[in-house]
Amino acid sequence: VFQGRILARRSVGQETRYEVEVKTRYRQRFPLVSKEYLWVPNTCGCPPLREGGEYLLMAWRHVNHEQTLNRVLLRPDGYARPWTPREERLVRGAAHSC
């Protein structure tokens, strides 16, 4: 789970690749760097993320069986909400209760 700002969007084959500035990390199960590519396995724009927008994103690390592909994946039905001060209060409260 992390807060990120969408820098760019590009269709690559049957997928969409977002370049994301990682602003804040929460419940980090895998390391993230300050800029990541976030992959969505479709080109329909689901979930809809706009360039310049900030979001709270729940993504997964996807590694294929051959260990040759390692990327951050956001499923089409994944959690992606526009970032608001309310989101920050909710996330910080959940992090402290763990």
C-alpha positions as CSV (number, residue, x, y, z in Angstrom):
1,V,0.0,0.0,0.0
2,F,1.4,3.4,-1.0
3,Q,0.6,6.9,-1.9
4,G,1.7,7.8,-5.4
5,R,1.5,10.5,-8.0
6,I,1.0,9.4,-11.6
7,L,3.7,10.9,-13.8
8,A,2.9,9.2,-17.2
9,R,0.7,6.5,-18.8
10,R,1.6,4.3,-21.7
11,S,0.0,1.3,-23.4
12,V,2.4,-1.5,-23.9
13,G,0.9,-4.4,-25.8
14,Q,-2.1,-5.6,-23.9
15,E,-1.2,-3.8,-20.7
16,T,-1.0,-0.2,-19.4
17,R,2.2,1.0,-17.7
18,Y,2.1,4.0,-15.3
19,E,5.2,5.8,-14.2
20,V,4.5,6.6,-10.5
21,E,6.3,8.8,-8.0
22,V,6.1,6.9,-4.7
23,K,5.4,9.5,-2.0
24,T,4.7,7.5,1.1
25,R,4.8,3.8,1.8
26,Y,2.4,2.0,4.1
27,R,2.4,-1.7,5.1
28,Q,5.4,-2.4,2.8
29,R,5.7,-6.1,2.0
30,F,8.2,-5.5,-0.8
31,P,10.7,-2.7,-1.3
32,L,9.7,0.3,-3.5
33,V,12.0,2.9,-4.9
34,S,11.1,6.6,-5.4
35,K,9.9,6.0,-8.9
36,E,8.2,2.8,-10.0
37,Y,6.4,1.4,-13.0
38,L,2.9,0.2,-12.1
39,W,1.4,-2.3,-14.5
40,V,-2.3,-2.9,-15.1
41,P,-3.1,-6.0,-17.2
42,N,-5.4,-4.2,-19.7
43,T,-5.6,-1.1,-21.9
44,C,-9.1,0.0,-21.0
45,G,-8.0,2.4,-18.3
46,C,-9.4,0.4,-15.4
47,P,-8.9,1.5,-12.8
48,P,-8.9,5.1,-14.1
49,L,-5.7,6.9,-13.0
50,R,-5.0,10.3,-14.5
51,E,-1.6,11.9,-15.0
52,G,-0.8,14.3,-12.3
53,G,-3.3,12.7,-9.9
54,E,-2.3,11.4,-6.4
55,Y,-3.7,8.1,-5.3
56,L,-3.7,5.5,-2.5
57,L,-2.8,2.3,-4.3
58,M,-2.8,-1.3,-3.1
59,A,-0.5,-3.2,-5.5
60,W,1.2,-6.6,-5.6
61,R,4.7,-7.7,-6.5
62,H,4.4,-10.0,-9.5
63,V,7.3,-12.4,-10.2
64,N,6.9,-15.0,-12.9
65,H,8.0,-18.6,-12.5
66,E,11.2,-18.1,-14.3
67,Q,12.2,-15.2,-12.0
68,T,12.8,-13.1,-15.1
69,L,9.9,-10.7,-14.6
70,N,9.6,-8.7,-11.4
71,R,7.1,-5.8,-11.4
72,V,4.5,-3.9,-9.4
73,L,1.0,-5.0,-10.5
74,L,-2.4,-3.3,-9.9
75,R,-5.3,-5.5,-10.8
76,P,-8.2,-4.0,-12.8
77,D,-10.4,-4.4,-9.7
78,G,-7.6,-3.3,-7.4
79,Y,-7.8,-0.6,-4.8
80,A,-7.0,2.8,-6.2
81,R,-8.6,5.8,-4.6
82,P,-7.8,9.5,-5.1
83,W,-5.6,10.8,-2.3
84,T,-7.3,13.1,0.2
85,P,-6.4,14.1,3.8
86,R,-9.1,11.7,4.9
87,E,-7.2,8.8,3.2
88,E,-4.1,9.8,5.2
89,R,-5.9,9.7,8.5
90,L,-7.4,6.3,7.7
91,V,-4.1,4.8,6.6
92,R,-2.1,6.1,9.5
93,G,-4.8,4.9,11.9
94,A,-4.7,1.4,10.4
95,A,-0.9,1.3,10.5
96,H,-0.9,2.2,14.2
97,S,-3.5,-0.5,15.1
98,C,-1.3,-3.3,13.7
